């Protein structure tokens, strides 16, 4: 009875392992704040506000809620007229990638492709069927699954290149939303300034009020030009930079799968894929990792270190 009770409790211990396999994250991928974006916004605002304060101005001089409402409302209204609604919604969802970098390690992806190439060279490409189904990256999973199914190499390349092109077009349409906002904002700011001047002209009898009103009227221009050049246009360029990096990664992945289908030596595949890696690992770190795995490799270094230390201890003996 005790043995049967233990065997009944054994299966639940295997369940978490299966669940963890299904929930594994893509290799080499991590999400972290984009320091460049945050630092850029802080530096730009600090320079503008700092210059204002040095000129004996105050933040209240440019803190005008009505001017902000005119500029933002007019800008996004114009963008909605220009852009289809689904693209506009996608662009708003994509704006998070301006502040957060989904960094992908090209080195980790290369190592994964080399493992698949080695396995396919030993046991045949059909042996990758289970591996392909468990790949978290949809692009690599699709390409490798087609290769395992025996799809013609030219057809694989054609379909995956079409996938890359469509992804680039989608990302470029989202970037154009913010680029359009950067084009409209300064003009809407001028509209806000003119509207402010119209209100000023109604009170020309009071010169002091006229001066104050003109100063307030031009705040809308500051908001329009500032938002366009500090955020809207830089955000569009950052999204395009993300798009180019993602396309480069997909092109590298495709070349790796093509090399696996052609049965190339994993060493040749590695040499081809390393050309795509813009941030290769430093040779020094690679040697240190090799020495850590192989204790024998670390012995010459230890002997050299002891040899250097020997002359320093010799005078103490005298």
C-alpha positions as CSV (number, residue, x, y, z in Angstrom):
1,X,0.0,0.0,0.0
2,X,2.9,2.4,0.8
3,X,4.4,1.7,-2.6
4,X,1.2,2.3,-4.5
5,X,0.7,5.6,-2.6
6,X,4.2,6.8,-3.6
7,X,3.6,5.9,-7.3
8,X,0.4,7.8,-7.4
9,X,2.2,11.0,-6.1
10,X,5.0,10.7,-8.7
11,X,3.1,12.0,-11.8
12,X,2.2,15.4,-10.3
13,X,5.9,16.1,-9.9
14,X,6.4,15.8,-13.7
15,X,3.6,18.2,-14.6
16,X,5.4,21.4,-13.6
17,X,8.4,20.4,-15.8
18,X,6.1,20.1,-18.8
19,X,4.5,23.5,-18.1
20,X,7.8,25.2,-17.8
21,X,8.9,23.9,-21.2
22,X,5.8,25.4,-22.8
23,X,6.5,28.8,-21.1
24,X,10.1,29.2,-22.0
25,X,11.3,32.6,-23.3
26,X,13.2,33.2,-26.5
27,X,16.9,32.7,-26.1
28,X,19.0,35.8,-25.8
29,X,16.1,38.2,-25.5
30,X,15.6,40.7,-22.6
31,X,13.5,43.8,-22.1
32,X,15.2,46.8,-20.4
33,X,14.7,50.5,-20.3
34,X,16.3,52.4,-23.2
35,X,18.8,54.6,-21.5
36,X,19.5,56.6,-24.7
37,X,15.8,57.7,-25.0
38,X,15.4,58.6,-21.3
39,X,18.7,60.5,-21.2
40,X,17.9,62.3,-24.4
41,X,14.6,63.6,-23.1
42,X,16.1,64.6,-19.8
43,X,19.0,66.4,-21.5
44,X,16.7,68.2,-23.9
45,X,14.3,69.4,-21.3
46,X,17.1,70.3,-18.9
47,X,18.8,72.4,-21.6
48,X,15.6,74.3,-22.5
49,X,14.3,74.8,-19.0
50,X,17.8,75.7,-17.8
51,X,18.2,78.3,-20.4
52,X,14.8,79.8,-19.5
53,X,15.8,80.0,-15.9
54,X,19.2,81.5,-16.7
55,X,17.3,84.3,-18.6
56,X,15.5,85.0,-15.4
57,X,12.3,83.4,-16.6
58,X,10.0,81.0,-14.8
59,X,8.4,77.7,-15.6
60,X,5.0,79.4,-15.2
61,X,5.8,81.4,-18.3
62,X,5.5,78.3,-20.5
63,X,3.1,76.3,-18.4
64,X,0.0,77.0,-20.4
65,X,-2.7,74.3,-20.4
66,X,-4.7,75.8,-23.2
67,X,-1.7,76.0,-25.5
68,X,-0.9,72.3,-24.8
69,X,-4.5,71.4,-25.5
70,X,-4.6,73.3,-28.8
71,X,-1.3,71.8,-30.0
72,X,-1.9,68.2,-29.0
73,X,-5.6,68.2,-30.0
74,X,-4.9,69.7,-33.4
75,X,-1.9,67.5,-34.0
76,X,-3.5,64.2,-33.3
77,X,-6.7,65.3,-35.0
78,X,-4.7,65.9,-38.2
79,X,-2.9,62.5,-37.8
80,X,-6.2,60.7,-37.5
81,X,-7.3,62.3,-40.8
82,X,-4.1,61.2,-42.4
83,X,-3.8,57.6,-41.0
84,X,-6.1,54.7,-41.0
85,X,-7.4,53.9,-37.5
86,X,-5.9,50.4,-37.2
87,X,-2.4,51.8,-38.0
88,X,-2.9,54.7,-35.6
89,X,-3.8,52.2,-32.8
90,X,-0.8,50.0,-33.6
91,X,1.5,53.1,-33.5
92,X,0.3,53.9,-30.0
93,X,0.9,50.4,-28.9
94,X,4.4,50.4,-30.5
95,X,5.5,53.6,-28.7
96,X,6.6,51.5,-25.7
97,X,9.5,50.2,-27.7
98,X,10.9,53.8,-27.8
99,X,11.3,53.7,-24.1
100,X,12.1,50.0,-23.7
101,X,14.7,48.1,-25.6
102,X,13.8,44.4,-26.4
103,X,17.5,43.5,-26.7
104,X,18.2,40.3,-28.6
105,X,21.6,38.7,-28.3
106,X,22.8,37.8,-31.9
107,X,25.4,35.6,-30.3
108,X,22.8,33.5,-28.5
109,X,20.8,33.1,-31.7
110,X,23.9,32.1,-33.6
111,X,24.7,29.4,-31.0
112,X,21.1,28.0,-31.3
113,X,21.4,27.8,-35.1
114,X,24.8,26.1,-34.8
115,X,23.2,23.5,-32.4
116,X,20.4,22.8,-34.9
117,X,23.0,22.5,-37.7
118,X,25.1,20.1,-35.8
119,X,22.1,17.9,-34.9
120,X,20.9,18.0,-38.5
121,X,24.3,17.0,-39.8
122,X,24.5,14.0,-37.5
123,X,20.9,12.7,-37.6
124,X,19.4,14.3,-40.6
125,X,17.2,17.4,-40.8
126,X,14.1,15.4,-39.9
127,X,15.5,15.0,-36.4
128,X,14.8,18.7,-35.8
129,X,11.0,18.2,-36.0
130,X,10.6,18.2,-32.2
131,X,13.1,21.0,-31.8
132,X,11.3,23.2,-34.4
133,X,7.9,22.8,-32.6
134,X,9.4,24.1,-29.3
135,X,11.1,27.2,-30.8
136,X,9.7,30.4,-29.2
137,X,10.7,32.7,-32.1
138,X,7.9,32.5,-34.7
139,X,10.1,33.4,-37.6
140,X,12.7,30.7,-36.9
141,X,10.0,28.2,-36.0
142,X,8.2,28.8,-39.3
143,X,11.4,28.6,-41.4
144,X,12.8,25.5,-39.7
145,X,9.4,23.7,-39.8
146,X,9.2,24.3,-43.5
147,X,12.7,22.9,-43.9
148,X,11.8,19.8,-41.9
149,X,8.7,19.3,-44.0
150,X,10.9,19.1,-47.1
151,X,9.9,22.4,-48.7
152,X,12.0,23.5,-51.6
153,X,14.9,25.8,-50.6
154,X,14.0,28.5,-53.0
155,X,10.4,28.5,-51.8
156,X,11.6,28.8,-48.2
157,X,13.7,31.8,-49.0
158,X,11.0,33.4,-51.1
159,X,8.3,33.0,-48.3
160,X,10.6,34.2,-45.5
161,X,11.8,37.2,-47.5
162,X,8.2,38.1,-48.1
163,X,7.6,37.9,-44.3
164,X,10.6,40.2,-43.7
165,X,9.3,42.7,-46.3
166,X,5.8,42.8,-44.9
167,X,7.2,43.3,-41.3
168,X,9.2,46.2,-42.5
169,X,6.2,47.8,-44.2
170,X,4.1,47.4,-41.1
171,X,6.8,48.9,-38.9
172,X,7.4,51.8,-41.3
173,X,3.7,52.6,-41.4
174,X,3.7,52.9,-37.6
175,X,6.8,55.1,-37.6
176,X,5.1,57.4,-40.2
177,X,2.3,58.1,-37.7
178,X,4.8,59.8,-35.3
179,X,6.6,61.4,-38.3
180,X,3.3,62.9,-39.4
181,X,2.7,64.2,-35.8
182,X,6.1,65.8,-36.0
183,X,5.2,67.6,-39.2
184,X,1.8,68.9,-38.0
185,X,2.8,70.0,-34.5
186,X,4.8,73.1,-35.4
187,X,2.0,74.3,-37.8
188,X,-0.7,73.8,-35.2
189,X,1.5,75.7,-32.7
190,X,1.5,78.6,-35.1
191,X,-2.3,78.4,-35.3
192,X,-2.4,78.5,-31.5
193,X,-0.1,81.6,-31.4
194,X,-2.4,83.4,-33.9
195,X,-5.4,82.5,-31.9
196,X,-3.7,84.0,-28.8
197,X,-2.8,87.2,-30.7
198,X,-6.4,87.6,-31.8
199,X,-7.5,87.6,-28.2
200,X,-4.7,90.1,-27.4
201,X,-6.0,92.5,-30.1
202,X,-9.3,92.8,-28.3
203,X,-7.5,94.6,-25.4
204,X,-5.2,97.1,-27.0
205,X,-6.2,99.8,-24.5
206,X,-4.0,98.2,-21.8
207,X,-0.4,98.0,-23.0
208,X,0.7,95.9,-20.1
209,X,-1.9,93.3,-20.8
210,X,-1.0,93.3,-24.5
211,X,2.6,92.5,-23.7
212,X,1.6,89.7,-21.4
213,X,-0.9,88.3,-23.9
214,X,1.7,88.2,-26.7
215,X,4.1,86.3,-24.5
216,X,1.5,83.8,-23.6
217,X,0.3,83.5,-27.3
218,X,3.8,82.3,-28.4
219,X,3.8,79.4,-25.9
220,X,1.8,77.4,-28.3
221,X,4.5,77.7,-30.9
222,X,7.1,76.5,-28.3
223,X,4.9,73.5,-27.6
224,X,4.5,72.7,-31.2
225,X,8.1,73.0,-32.2
226,X,9.4,71.4,-29.0
227,X,7.1,68.3,-29.1
228,X,7.9,67.7,-32.8
229,X,11.7,67.9,-32.4
230,X,12.1,66.5,-28.9
231,X,9.7,63.5,-29.2
232,X,7.6,63.0,-32.3
233,X,10.4,62.9,-35.0
234,X,13.0,61.2,-32.7
235,X,10.4,58.5,-31.8
236,X,9.7,57.8,-35.5
237,X,13.5,57.4,-36.2
238,X,13.9,55.2,-33.1
239,X,11.1,52.9,-34.4
240,X,12.8,52.7,-37.8
241,X,16.1,51.8,-36.0
242,X,14.3,49.0,-34.2
243,X,12.8,47.8,-37.5
244,X,16.2,47.6,-39.2
245,X,17.7,45.6,-36.3
246,X,14.7,43.2,-36.3
247,X,15.1,42.8,-40.1
248,X,18.8,42.1,-39.7
249,X,18.1,39.4,-37.2
250,X,15.6,37.8,-39.4
251,X,18.0,37.8,-42.4
252,X,20.6,36.2,-40.2
253,X,18.1,33.6,-39.1
254,X,17.1,32.8,-42.6
255,X,20.7,32.4,-43.7
256,X,21.3,30.0,-40.9
257,X,18.2,27.9,-41.9
258,X,19.4,27.9,-45.5
259,X,22.8,26.6,-44.4
260,X,21.1,23.8,-42.4
261,X,19.0,22.8,-45.4
262,X,22.1,22.8,-47.7
263,X,24.0,20.6,-45.1
264,X,26.9,23.0,-44.7
265,X,29.5,22.4,-42.1
266,X,28.5,24.2,-38.8
267,X,31.8,26.0,-38.9
268,X,31.0,27.5,-42.3
269,X,27.5,28.5,-41.1
270,X,29.0,30.2,-38.0
271,X,31.4,32.2,-40.2
272,X,28.5,33.3,-42.4
273,X,26.3,34.3,-39.5
274,X,29.0,36.2,-37.6
275,X,29.0,38.7,-40.4
276,X,25.5,39.8,-39.2
277,X,26.6,40.2,-35.6
278,X,27.3,43.9,-34.9
279,X,28.3,43.3,-31.3
280,X,30.5,40.2,-31.2
281,X,31.8,38.9,-28.0
282,X,35.2,40.0,-27.0
283,X,38.0,37.4,-27.6
284,X,39.3,37.9,-24.1
285,X,36.0,36.9,-22.5
286,X,35.8,33.9,-24.8
287,X,39.2,32.7,-23.7
288,X,38.3,33.2,-20.0
289,X,35.1,31.2,-20.6
290,X,37.1,28.4,-22.3
291,X,39.6,28.3,-19.4
292,X,36.8,28.1,-16.9
293,X,35.3,25.0,-18.7
294,X,38.7,23.4,-19.3
295,X,40.9,23.3,-16.1
296,X,43.9,22.1,-18.1
297,X,43.8,25.3,-20.1
298,X,44.2,27.4,-17.0
299,X,47.3,25.5,-15.8
300,X,49.8,27.4,-18.0
301,X,48.5,30.7,-16.8
302,X,48.8,29.5,-13.2
303,X,52.4,28.4,-13.8
304,X,53.2,31.8,-15.4
305,X,51.7,33.6,-12.4
306,X,53.8,31.5,-9.9
307,X,56.9,32.1,-12.0
308,X,56.4,35.8,-11.7
309,X,55.9,35.6,-8.0
310,X,59.0,33.5,-7.4
311,X,61.6,36.3,-7.7
312,X,59.7,38.4,-5.3
313,X,59.8,35.8,-2.6
314,X,63.5,34.8,-3.1
315,X,65.0,37.9,-1.3
316,X,63.0,37.1,1.8
317,X,64.8,33.8,2.1
318,X,68.2,35.5,2.2
